[in-house]
């Protein structure tokens, strides 16, 4: 465990690191001496990540050749060279065979080598994140030293734009803003503090800056606490450097090779012994028995077939936005039993969105237009001026009448762009799924979150408006204008709160954001607005989910309660998830401010509102204050309505707008906005009752995992000639006063949430129906994670907190193994104290959320799941996710621009659309691939026994070899290759995502496939081939019994005379001609029988014949493969130029009759078996 310095004061840190720090002027500290720095460099080593263990590229390539499958082919190639080298035989066929097998090995190894990502590339990506140099204090001077020469105890000077060169404890901060998204996963920068803190997770400390993080604003000084592999990123590098788990396909391939190798060796040894017993010459027997039998037993074309199937599946997945980096990862996806998904950006949209508004003591229904198009007006001195919905009484919250106010010292300049207000963790103590922070009863919760009904008076105005519109407008226009009327009512509800949210806001938009179209139909108002929009956003149609996800369009409000108002029998729905035809504004700022800006920008011209309320002074957000404030000048038309006609005051009016943590904002308020009996807005004294009411709303929103901000406002006068600098001085004085800023009116609350993607809930349901568990593994708070988990259906059962609440017990009294606990929300701090039994109990539950996790936690979760025989997919987008992705069976990285290159290097697949649905689609594709690979293997193994049978008859009975080695090779790598590859294009015959994932005992090749391929198909095909072989000899007057034992000295030119059964003499040339015809018959019958087998293998449960004639499932590649197989065998048998090479002669087509009979049996018996199997499946479903 590394030593931590975040809990120590600056002086303690300096003492422990033995560094001279000038507390009065930190940036002018003495620092280390050159000698001391050199001594520490020798002790701790360079400030660099461990260099990856590089292997020469040729070694990497050779390792691919030694893959078990390719090594088996290579062994067969080497064995094939022995007869040629020994001079056995008179031709170079064996040399050709060895050359072809060697070429197959090299091609497959090259494909695998090119596809696999290098682990050293990952380490280089990590190393590239580190800076080259650093400005440090050495011997009382500021000097630049190479980053690798930094040592613990060095004092580093940091400024905007710098990359932090090592892990440092911040000892001086002047507005220092640190962005460490690639390390911690938190996208928002944090304000660095020098104060000691007490946090469980070092990544939560705000007084440290991690190596490779960035200084985005301000300046500061850091004390180096760790360098090189001892830094956080160094630890990530060490965790990421471990070997990848062996893929499921590699495991299955290794198992398959062992089965084939053992089978071949057993056969070779057995028949070698038989040959010795028969008295045959040992050397020739070794060559024919061992070498030929082993070569015949190896499916030479299978590696290429498997690689092509993986490539086809990878291509399909790429079209589905899943980029496969390692081909065998496709098959691994199909075996996945648990998907560990990050929350932000994968399950959610990664865009903070306004969820709820609590205004004037009541929750408000959501809408998409909260500012009125035409504000109410009032005659003031003969002029119609707009009247604001409500403004506070003019007070003296800034103390503008104080003569000393202008001389006040400025408030602290430190700011924190992460104006997140009260995060859910700051709400009442969080618990699993937020259970402890929820209201005591569902009724209270419903009350706090229920939409506010339109008052009867407002509804009457809407009826009148609708009736007037209906006289002259079409239905679509009437509906659009009625929507306008309802939204104008919303403006009357909470316009002051939205003014604070928009103007007291540090976010900025880089371009104009037009008002969205109100309906999906094209009407006059829509076209008028669209004419002023950019071309790419002018379409009046509703946006699609795909467009919304990739940022082409933007959803204004994601999940506020839908409000309905009935006007003249027309039900008007203000749908919070209504799409807009506006591209997302390119806004800069922290997530909360950007969310508020985007929300308000859909309701009004944001820039126009900001221009109207010009900012004169501000108090930036800071982590210490937890609130921000701006002072804006009231526009002329507001001042006209706010001035009293009896006592006009010429001094300008300003509004003080405050936003921040609810409890902090409430402390600055003397009054709270409320409604009187008539529904009008009034200010009331902030008493305990009002505070409690707002607190209940705050708790209700926080219990749903929402981030809550409090809003407040005050109005006061400033001197007529006051400049912005003087107003800023007034603000600084008010903030610095003993009581701080006060005299405000509390307006209400606004809650924000990173909403789930529209597809997330359906994706999780689809995964669950497929038997795949989805776990959330996030660094976010447990309250937020639990709430999102319940919203998307990831958490449905009872957590420990739920069981404890029902029993009236403490949560800690409920063991994780309790059977009533069907879901779990686990914090990282709890994982640190887990026993093996706790791990097992949690990881076996169907629904789990892990919150506040560290990189070590995520990697441990992956390892523990794998230890329980799970196949694990781990998603991630940051550098901190790399160790977990490497520890999982398959790492899934995000493809969005802000995702870490390191994460993408560590991953096996990359999601180009950052959508969990793509992972589930990948699982389906992997399952289809597995099923198709089994079909491929079953088909390929089917022709091995006829090839082996030719050798066995030669060894045991001395019959002439029925298939020459080159014929065997032409079958494996010629006629059978494309048909075998065609199974990669077969459509799934079942609903593959409605069955559980395969278990550990479900193998790619098992006894079932072996029995089917050898004992059933192989046996029938062998009998057909032997029958055609015997037919040729019989046609020449030779029975098989008459040629037993004749293979060694006959059937070649110059051989002794052989007499037929009728006594007709045959010369050596005539004997050879008969043998070549027999080989042609064997070859033809094998290919024809395999054509029937090709059809039979199309399905495993449903009818293959029905699938073959179903045009919707027509496999063009299979058809082409069958035709190519026929064409090739015709060339090999009937083309004169090929006959000497293939040792064949043309035979009558009638000779394929045995193959036709065998094919009909194969197809017929297979159909009967599938019919019975389908019947049992139907019966099981009915039961």
N, C-alpha and C positions, 0 to 999 in steps of 0.2 A: 504494500500500500504506500503510495507516494505521500510525502509530507504536504499538508495543506497550509496555506498562509492566509486564506480569506477571512478566517475568524480572528486573526491577530491584528493589533493596531500597527500603524506604520513603524513606530519605533521598535516594536517587538520583532517585526519582520527584518528590519535592518540589523538588529542585534543578532538574530539567529543566523542571518546570512553573512555576518561579519563585514558589513559595508558601511562606509561613512556617508550618512545622509544629513544634509543641512535642513533641519525642520523649518527654519525661517525662510529659506530660499532653496527649495528642493532642486530646481533646475540648475542650481550652481553648486551642487554637492560635489564632494571630493571624488567619490567613486573609488574604484579599485586602482591599485598601482599596476603598471605593466608586468612587474614580476609576479604579483599575486594573480593576475589574470592568466599568465602563462602557466602558473602552478595549477590553477583550477582547470585549465583546459586539458592539461595532462591527466588530471584526476577524473574529470567527467567525460572527456572525449569531445569531439567536435559537435557543434549544434547542427546536426544533419541527420536525416532519416537513414536507417540502415540500408546499405546498398544491396539491391536485389542480387541474389545468386544467379548470375548470368550463365547460361549454357550456350555454346555455339549453336547456330541455327542448324548446322548439319546434324548435331547430336539430337536436337529436337525432332528433326525429320526422321532420323533413325529410330527414335523412340516410337514414332507412329508406325513404322514398319514392324516393330516388335509387338504391336497390338495382337492379342491372342488369335484373332481370326486371321489377320494378315500373316502372322507368323506361321499359322498352319498351312496357308497357301504357299508361303515361301519354302517351307519344309518340303511340300509336295514338288515344288519346282526343282529344288536341289536333288531330291531323290530321282526325279526324272532324268537328270543329267548323268546319273551313274551308269545306266546301260550304254549310253552313247560314249561315255568316257572309257568304259570297259570293252568297247568294241563288240558288244552283243547286238546282233542284227546287222542289216546291211543298209539301212536308211537313216536319215537324220530326223525322223518324226519325233523322237524323244527330245532332240535339241529344240525343235519348234515348240513342243509342249512346254518345256522349261522356260523358253523365251516368252511365250504368251502369258504363262502364270506369273512370271516376274514382272511383266508389264502391268498386269492387273494389280499386283501388289503396290507398285510404284504409283499408279494413278489413284488408287484408293487412299494411300498414305498422303499424297499431295493434296487431295481434297480435304482430308481431315486436318492436315497441317495448316492449310489456308483458312479454315473455318474457325479454329480454336484461338481465342484471345490469349495473348501472352501475359503471364502474371507479372512479368517485369514491367509491362506497360502500365499496370496499376501503380506500381511503386514510383515510376517516373512521373505519373500524374500527381501523386502526392508530393513528390519533391518539387515539382513545378509551382506548387502553391506557396513555397517559402521565398522570402525576399533574398536578394543577393548581398545587401549590406544593411547596416544599422548605425544610427547616430547615438553614441554613448558618452558618458562622462568617465574619463580615465585620468587619474592623477590631477584632478581639478580642471581639466580641459574637455571641451566637446570635440570628439574625434569620430570619424566614420571608420568602422571596422567591418571586415567581411562577416556576414551573418554566421558562418560556421565557427567563427572565433569567439562568439558570445559565450559567457559562462554564468552560472548562478551567482547572483550578487551584483552583476552589472546593472548600471542605471541607464535606462534607455529613454531617449527623448522621442515623443510621438507627436505627429502633426497630421492634419487632414491629408488624405491620400496615401498615407503610409500603410504598409502591411506589417502587422506585428511580427517581429522576428523570432520570438520565443514566448513561452508562458510567463506572464509578468503579473505582479501585484501592483495595482495602480496606487501611486503614492502622491500624485498631484493631478487634478483634473480641472480644466477650464473649458466647460462645454464639450468634454470629450465624448464623442459618440462612437460606439464600436458595433460593427456588423459582423456577426459570427454565424451566419446562416449555414454555411457549409460544414461547420463543426457541431453546432447545437441544434440545427434544424429550425431555429426561430428566425423568421425573415425580417422582423422589425429590429432596427438598431436599438441598443440600450445605452443609457447615460451612465458612464463610468463614475463610480463613487470611490472615495478614499476611506470611507468608514468601514470598520470591521463588521462582518455579518455572520449570521448563524443559519446556514442552509444545509440540508441533507445532501443535495446534489451540487457538485462544484459548478455545473453549467448554469445554475441559478444564481451564482454569486455575481454581483455587479461591480465588485472591486478587483476583478481580474480580467485580463485580456489574453486570449489564447493565441498561440502561434498560428499564423496564416490568416487570422481574422483581419478586418480592415477598419481603418480609422476614417469615418465618413464625415466627421465634423469636429471642430475644436482642436485642442491640443492637450497634452498631458505628459506625465513622466511615469515610467514603470520600473519596477525592481524585478529583475529576472529571477524566477524561482525554479524553472526547469528548462532544460535544453534537450535537443535531439530526441532520442527514443523515450525520454522521460516526460516529454510534453504530451498534451492530450492527443494531438494529431499523430505524435510518434507512437503512442499506445494504439491508436486506430490502425496505424501502418503495420504494427506487429500482429495485431489481431487479424488484419486482412491478408497477411502474408502466408497464412496456413494453407495447406493443400485443400483443393476442392473435394467435396464428397464424390465418390464414384457414382456416376449416373446410373439410373435404373437400367438403361439400355446396355451400358457396358457390363453391368452385373449379369444381365440376361445373355449377352453375347458370350461372355466368359463361360457361363454355365453351358451354353449351347456348344461351344468349342470343345469343352471337356467331354460332353456326351458323344460328339462325333469322333473326337480323337480316340476315346476309349473304345468306341465301337469299331473303328478302323483297325486299331492295334490288335484288339482281341481277334477280329476276323483274320488279320494277316498272320498272327502267330499261330492261330488254330490251323489254318490251311498250309502254313509252312511245315508244321509238324506232320500233317496228313501227307504232304508231298514227300517228306523224308521217309515216312513209313512205307510209301509206295516205291522207294528206292530211287527217287529222282536226284539229279545232280544238284548239290546244295547251292552253288553260286547262281546258276540259272533259276533255280527255284526261288532264291531270295529276291532276285530281280522281278520275276513274274508274280510271285505270291505277295511279297511285302510291298514293293513299290507300286505295282499296278493296282493292287487292291486298295492301298491307302489313297492313291490319286483318285480312284473311282469313288471312294467313300466321301470325298470332300466336295461340297457344293461350291465349285469355283465362282459361280456367278452370284452367289448370295450377298457378298459384301457390296458389290456394285448395286444390286437390287435394293438392299437396305438403305444405302446412301442416297439413291435416287428417290426412294419413298420419303426419306427425311427431307430432302430438298424440295419435293413437291409440296409436302405439308408446310414447310417453312415459307414457301412462296405464297400459299393460301393465307397463312397467318400474317404475312407482311401486308397483304391486301386488306386484312382486318386490323391493321395498325399495330401489329405485334412483330417487332424486328427480332429475329432469332440470331444470336451470335454464335451459339454452339448447336450444331444440328441435332445432337442427341438430346438437347433440352426439350425438343418438341415432344418426344416420347415421355420424358420425365413429367411434363405438364399433365399428361393424361393420367398419370399415376398419383397425382397430388391428392392428399387427404386433408391437408390444412393449409389455408392461405393466411399468412400473417400480413395484414395490410396496415400501412400508415393511414392516418386520418386525413390530414390536411392535403388537399390536392388530389387525393385518390378516392376517398369516400366522400369528401366534400369538395366544394367548388374552388376553395382557396381564395374566396372573395368575401370579406366581411360584408354583411348585409343587414340593414335595419329590419328587425323582427317585430318589435312591439313599441308602442308609445303609451306612456302613462302621463296624463296631462290634467291639471286642475283636480287632482284627487280621484280621477277615474281612468281606466284603460280605454284606449281609443281604437276603433276599428281601423284597419289599414286601407289606404287608398293610394292612387298614383297621381293625384293632383291636389295638394294641400294649400296652395296659394290661390286666391281668387283671381280670375282674369280681370274683373272690374271691381276694385275695392269700393266699399261704401263711401259716399261723399257727404259732406256737410257744408252748408253755406256759412262761410266765415268772412265777414267784412265784404259781403257781396260776391264772393268767389267760391265756387265749388272745389273743395279740397278733399283728398282721400282721408278717410278716418281709419286708423289702425283698429284691429279687433280689440286689443287691450294693450295698455301701457301702464306701468307702475306709476304711482304718484311721484312727483318730483321730490326727491329727498336730498340728503347731503352725505351719501355714502363715501364720497371721496374727500370729505372735509375741505371743500373748495373755499370756504369762508375763513379758513385758518391761514393766518399770515405766514406762518412758518412752513406751510406745506410745500411750497415750491423749493425749499432748500433741503428737502429730505434726500437721504442717500438712495441710490438706485437699489431696486430689489436684486436678488441674486440673478446673475446672468445665466446660470446653468439651466439647461433645457433638456427636455426628453421628447424626442419626436415620437416615441411610442406612447402617445396619449391614450392609453388604453383604459383609463379610469379604473374602476374596480373590476378586476378580472374575477372570474368565478371563484378563484382561490381566496379572494379577499372577502367573499360573502361568508355567511355563517359556515361553520366547519363542514367541509365537504366530506361525503362518505360514498360508499359504493353506489354508483348510479345516481348520486345526489340524494339519497334517501333521507339522510339526516337533516338536510337543508330544506326539504319539502315542507309545505304547510301541513299542519296536523291533519287536516281533513281534505278530501277531494272537493268538497263544496267550497271551501275557502280558495283552493287553487283555481277552481273554475271561475269564481268571482273575480279573482285578480286578472285572469287571462281572457275573460269573456269580452266580446266586442260591445261597444257603446251603441245603443239604439238611437236612431234619428228621432229627435223630439217631434211631437205632433205639429208644433208651429212650423218647424222646418219642413216637415212632410207636406203641410198645406201649401207652403211656398213652392215646393217642387211640383205639386199637382197643378198649380196655376201655371207654372212655367211650362210643364209638359203639355197642358191643354192649349196654351198659346202657340207652342211650336207645332203641335199636331195639325193645326189648321192649314199650315202652309208647307209642311215638309214631309218627305217620304219617311217610311218606317225606320230606315237605317240612320237617317239624319236625326230623326226624333230621338232615337235611342242614344246617339252620340251626345246630343245636347242635354238629355236627361242625365247622362253620366257627368257632364260638366256641372250640372246643378248640384248633384250629390257631392261632387268633389269641392265645389265652392262651399258647401256646408262644412266639409272637413276643414277648410281654411278658417272658418269661423270657430272651429273647435280648438285648434292648437297652433295657430300661426306664430305666436311669440316663441314657443319652444323651437319651432323649426328655424326661426330667425337666429336664435342662439346657435343651433346646430350648424347652420350654414356659415355664419359670419365669425363665430368663435371657433375657427377651424384653420389649421395650419396646412391643410392639403391644397394643392393647386392643380388646375386643369390646364393641359397644354394646348387644348383646342376647344372651340365652342361645342356645346352639347345641346342640340335642338330638342324641342319638346316632342315627345313620342306621339305617334298616331294612337287614337283612342280605340278604334275598332279594327277588326280584320277586313271589313268591307271598304271598298273605295267610295268615299263620299266627297262632297265639295270641300269640307273642312280638311279632310285628310290630304286631298290633292294640293290644297293651298299650302299646307305645312310641308308636304313632301317636295314641293317645287323649290323650297329654299334649302333643302337638305343636300348634302353631297350625294353624288350618283350612287355610291355603294350602299347608302342607307335610306334611299328614297322609296324602296318597295313597300307597299302597304300591307303585304302579306305577313302572317305570323311567322316568326322564326322557328326553325326546326331545332330539336334537341341537339343535333350534331353541331349546328351553327352556334348555338349558345355555348356549348362546351368549348369550342375552339376560339371563342372570343370575337366572332364576327358580329354578333349581336349581344345585347346585354339585357338581363332581366332586372327590372327596376326594384321590385320588392319581392323577396323570395317566399316568405312564409307567414306574413302577418294575417290575422284572421280575416276571412272573406266576409264582407258586409253586404247585406241585401236590403233594399228599400222598395216597397211596393207603391207605385205611383200610377193611378188610373188603370189598375189591373196589369200594369207593366212591372215585372220584377226586375230591378236593376241590380246587377252584381258588380261590385268593385273588387275585381279579382286581384289579389296580391301577386299572383304569379303570371299576370298578364304580360305577354312579350311586348317589347318595344321594338320599333324599327330604327333603332339608333345604335351605332357602334359604341362600344364601351369607351368612356372618356379616358384619355391617357393622363391619369392623375398621379401626382407625386405626393408622398406623405406617408404617415403611418396608417396601418390598416383601418383603425377606427375613424380617423378623419376622412380618409378616402371613401369609406362606406357612407358616411353622412353626406359628403359632397355629392357622391353619385346619386344618392337617394333624393336629395333636395334638387339636384339638377334635372330630375325628371318631372319636377313639379313647377319649376319656374326657371327663368334665365338666371343662373347662379351668378354670373359675372355682373349682370345688371343689378341684382340685389346687393352684391358686395360693393359695387360702385355707389349705390344709393346710400349705403351706410358705411361711409368712409372711416377707416380705422385711424384713430388718433394716438392710441397707446395700447400696450399689451403686456401681459404677464405670461411668459411661456410656461408650458407644462414642465414640471420637474418631478422626479420620483419622490422627493421629499414632500413637496406640496400636495401632489396628486390632483392638481386642478390647473386650469389655464383660464385666462380672462382677456378680453379685449374691451376697449372703450371706443365707441363709435359715435359720430356726430349724428344727431337726429335730423332727418331731412326737413326741409322747410315746411312741407305739407303736414308733417307730424307735429312740428312745433306749433303750427297754427291751431291744431285741434287740441293740443295739450295745455296751451296757455289759458289762464283764467281771464275772462273778459273783465272781471271786476278788479283784478290786480295784475295787469300785464307786466311781465318781467322780461326785459330785453336781453338778458344773458342767454347764451346758447344752452341748449339741452343736449346732454350726452347720455347714451345708454351704456351701462356696464353689463356685459354678457359673460357669464361664467359657465364652464363645463368641466366636469371631472368626477372623481369618486363620489357617489351619492352622500356618504356620511360626511365627507369634507365639505361638500357644497351646502348641505343642510345646516352645518355649523355656522355658515356665514349668513344665514337667512333669519330675518325677524318675522317675516310673513310668508304665507303660502297662498298660491293662487287657488281659488275655489269657485264654486257656483252658488248663487243664491237660489231662492225658491223658484224664481222665474227662469233659471238657467243661465242668467248673465254672469260673466266673469267678475269676481270680486277678490280683493286681497283680505285675508284673515290672519289673525295672529298665529304664529307658528307655535302651537301648543303640543302637548304630549300626544293627544289624540291624532292630530294631523301627522305628526312624525311617525307614529306607530302604523298609521294607514299606509304611508309611503314605504315604510320599512317592510310591511307585508308584501307589497307589490315587488319591491326589490328582491326579497327572498324568493318569491314565486318565479320571477324571471331567472334569478341565479340558479334555482333548483333545476331549471330546464337547460342549464349549461350556457346561458346567455351572458354576454358581457354587458354590464349596465353602467350608464353614465347619468349623472344628475345634471340638471339644467336650472339656471337661476338668472335673474335679471334685476337691474335697478336703474333708475333714471335720476339724474341730478344736473345741476347747472354748473357751468364753469365761467371764469371771467370772460368778458366779451372779447378781449384781445389776446386770449390764451393761445399760445402756439402748441403744436404737438409735443414739443419738448417739455413745456410747462405742464401739460396734461399728464405726460408720462411721469413727471415729478410728483404730481398729486397722487397718481396710482401707486408709485413706489412708497410714498409716505403712508398711504393707507395700508399697504401690505406689511410694511415694517412696524406699524403701530402695535402696541401690546395686544390689543384684541384682534389684530389683523383686519382684513377686509370684512365689512359687515353691512347690515342694513339692506340686504337683498331680499327679493321675493322668490321663493322656490316654485318653479314652474312645473316640474315633473321629471320623468325619467324616459330615457330612450335605451332600448336594448338592442344589441347587435349579436349576430351569430354568423359563423361560417356555415352556410346551409349545405345539407347533403346534395349531391348531384341527383338529378331527376331519375337517373337509372340505378342508383345505388340500392334502394330497397328491393327492386325487382331482381337485381343481380345477386344479392344475398339469398333471396328466396330460391332462385334458380340453383345456386351452389348448394343450398341445403337439400333441395330435392335430389341433387346428384350425389348426396352423401359427403359433400366437401364442407368442412367447417371453416368459417371465416372468423379469424381473431383480429381484433383491433390492437395494434401495438403503437402507441403514440407517446410523445413527450409532453402532451398537453395535460391539463389538470384532470383528475379523476371525475370531477363533477361534470365538466364539459364532455369528456369522453363517454361517460355513462349516459348522459342525456342524448348525445348524438347516437350512441349505440341503440338506445330504445327507439329513437325516432326512425331509424332505418331498419328496424327489425332484427338487428344483430343480437340485442338483449331482449328476451321475451319472458324468461323465467324469473324465479325468485333468487335474489342475491343474499349474501350473508346479512346485510343490513335489513333486508325485507323480513327475513326469518327472525332476526333479533327483535325487530319492531313488533312482529306478531306475538312473540313470546314474552316481550317486556324484558329482554335480556340485553346484555352488552354484546356488541358485535364480536369482540374478541372471545366471547364465550361460545361462539358458534364455530365449530371446526370446519375446515374447507371440505372435509370428506362427508359432511352431513348430506344425507340423501335429499333433503328438502331444498338444498342449495343447488339449483340446476343451472344457474348463471353466475359468473364471477366478474367483479371489477377489482383488479389488483393493482396497487401502487408499486412502483419500483422499490420504494423503501421497505415494503413488506417482502419483496422477493429476496432482499438481503438476508432475511432471517428464516427463509423457507427450509424445511427439512425435505428429505427425499420423498416422504409420504405426502407432504403438502404439494410438492411439484406434481406428483402423479395424480393427486386428487383434482387439482385445478386443470391440468392439461388433458384430462379425460372428459371434462365437461363439454357440452355441445356449444356453449356460448360464453366467450371470454373476452374481456377488455383489459388490456394492460396499459396503465397510465403512468406518466412521469418516469418513463424508462430511460436508461442510459444505453450507449452502444454495447456495453458489456452485458446488460440485461437482455437486449434483443438477441445477441449472439447466443447467450445461454438458453433462451427460450427455444431457439432453433435447434440447438444441440439436444436439449431435453426431449423435445418432440420427436426427433429422429431416434433417440434412444428407445422411445416407446413404439417403434416400428411405423412411425408416420413418415410420409413423403411431404416435405415442407417447401412451400413457396414463400419467399420473403420479399416484400416490396420496399422501395426506398428511393430517395432522391438526393440525399445529402452525403457528404463525406462520412458523417457519423454512422450512416447505414451500411457502409461497405463491409465491416466485419460480419454483420448478421447475414448479409446476402451471400457472403462466401461460406458461412457456416451452414446455410440451408441447402437443400437439394437443388434448388433453382432460385437464383436471384433475379428479381424483376425491378428494373430501374425505370424511372420516368423520363420521357423524352422532351419535356418542356424546356425552354431556353434557360430557365433559372436552375435547372437540376445540375447537380455536380457531375463533372467529367469523371471524377473518381468513382462515383456510384455507377455510372454507365460502364466503366471499365470492369468493375467487380461483378456486373450482372451477366446473366446468361441470355436474358431477353430484355428488350427495351419496349415500353409501351409508348407508341408515338402519339396516342391521344390521352395518355394519363388516366385511363378509365379502367376501373376494376372489372367492368363487363368484358374488356378485352382479355383479361386473365381467365375468366370463366369460359370465354370462347376458345381460348388456348387449351383449356382443360378438355373441352369437347373435341377439339381437333386432335389432341394427343390420344384420346380414347379411340377415336376413329382410326388413327394411325396404328395403334396397338392391335386393333382387330384386323386391320388390313395386313399388318406384318405377319400375323398368325396365318392368314390366308396365303400370303406369299411363301412362308416357310412350308406350310402343308403342301402347297403346289410344287415347290422346288424339290422337297424331299421325295415326292412321289416318283420321280424318275431315277432316283439313286439306286433303288434295289434292282431294276432291270440292268443298270450298268454294272452293279456288283455281281449280279447273277451270271453275266457273261464271263467274268473272271473266275467265279467259283466253279462253273462247269469246266472251264479249262484246267483248273487246278485239281479238281477231284476226279473228273472223268477223262481228262485228257482230250476233251473236245476242242476243236479250233475256236479261237477267241471270237465271240460273236460281235463285239464292238472293238474297233481299233482305238488306241489312245486318242488319236486326233478326232475321231468321231465323238468320243466322250466330251472332248473339249468343245467341239462344235455345238453339242447339245447344251452344255452348261453356259457357254459364253456367246452362243449364236441363236439357235432356234428358240431356246427357253428364256432368253434374257428379257426381251420386250414383253412377252406375256406375263412373266413374273413381275415386271415393273408396273404392269397395268393395274395391279391391285391397289396401288397408291391412289388411283383415280376413282375407286369404288365409293359410291355414296353410302352413308351409314344405313344399315337395314333396320335398326331399332332406334328408339329415342334414347340415345347414349347418355343423356343427362337425367334420366329418370331411374338409373340404377346406381348402386353404390360403387365407389372406386374398387379396383381389384385389390385383393389382399396380398400379403407377403408370399402366400403359397401359390398365387396365380402367376404362372411363368409364361414367357414367350413361347417356349417349347417345353412340353410336358409329356407324360406317358400317353395321354390321349392323342396328341398330334403324332407321336412316334408310332403308335399302334395304327392310326389311320393311314399314315403315309407309307409305312413299310408293310404291315400285315394285311391291309385292305387294298389300297390303290397299288402299291408297289408289287404286291403278290399277283394281282390280276394283270397288271401290265407286263410283269415278267413272264407269266404264262402265255400271254399273247405273243410276246417277242420270241419266246422259245418255240411256240407253235409255228410261227412264220419261218423261223430258222430251220426247224425240222422239215417244214414243207419244201423249202428250196432243196435240201439234200435229198429228200424223197423224190422230188421231181427229177433229180439227176441220177436216181437209182441207188441212192445210199441211205440206209437207215442209220439212225443215231447210234444204234448198237454196233454197227459195222465200223464206225469211225472212232469209237472209244479208244483213247490212248494213242491216237494217230497225230495229235497236234504237234508233237515235237519234231517229227522228221518228214511230215507230209505238208501238202497245201502251200507249196512255194516252188518257184521255178527250179528245175533240176532235181526235184524230189523223186523218190522211187515210184514205180508204177503202183497205182491203187486200183483195185478191181471193185466194180459195183456189185450189188447183190445178185445181179444177173450175169456177172462175170465179164462185163465190159471193162477193158483196161482204160485207165485215165492217167494222162501224163501230168507232170508237175504243173505245167501251165494250165491245163484243164482243171486240175484240183484248185488252183488259185482262183480261177474264174468262178467256180462254184462257191468257194468261200466268200468271195467279194459279193456275190449275189445274196448269200445268206446274211452277210453283214448289212447289205442294203435293206433287206427285208426286216431285219431287227431294228434298224434305224427308222424306217418308215413307220413300222407299227408302234414304236415308242412315241413318235411325234403325234401320230393320229390319236392314240389313246390319251395323250396329254391334252389334246384339244377338248375332248369330253371332260377331262378333269378340270380344265380351265373354267368351263361353265359351272361345274359342280362346286368349285371353290368360291364362286361369287357371293354366296351366302353361307351363314352358319346355322340359322334357325328357319328363316323363311324359304320359300321355294325358289331355287335357282333358275328353274325353267321360266317361272313367272317373271322373275327379275330380268332374265335375258331378253324377253319380248316386251318389257316395259320401256317404252321410248324415253320416259322421264328419267330412267336410270341407265340409259344406254351408255356403255363405256367404249368410246371411240378408240382409245388406246388398246383395249383388250381385243377389239375387232381387228385393228391393224396388226397387233402382235400375232394373232392367230394366222392371218394372211401371210405375214412375213415368215412365220415358222414353216408354213406349207411351201412358200416360195424357196426358202433356203434349202429345205430337205430335197425338193425337186432338183435344185441346182447340184447339190452334193451327190445325188444318186444318178441323175439322168444326163447331166452335161459331161460330154466326153473328156473335156480338159480337166474337170475336177475329179473324175473317177480314179486316176492313178494316185492322186494326193489323198483322197478319202478312202481308198481301197474299196471301192464299190463298183457295181455294175447295175444296169437297169433291170427291173423286175416288173412283171405284170401287176397292174393295180389290184387285181383280184387277191393278191397276196396280203392286202391290208384287212381282209375279212376278220382275222383274229382280233385286231385292234378295235374294229367296229363292235364286235361282240363284247369285248372287255369294257369299252367305253359306255355301251348301253347299260351294262351291269353297274359300273361305277356311278353313273348318273342316276339310274333307277333306284339302287339301294340307298344312295345319298338322299334322294328325295323322300323315300319312305322313312328314313331315320329323322329327317327334318320335320316331316309331317307329324310323327309321333311326339317329337320334342315340342313342337308348337302346340299340340293338343294338351300336353302336360302343363305347359306354361299357361294356357287359357284356363285350364281346370284350377290351377293354383290361384290365379287371379280371381276367379269366381268364388272360390272358397274364402 
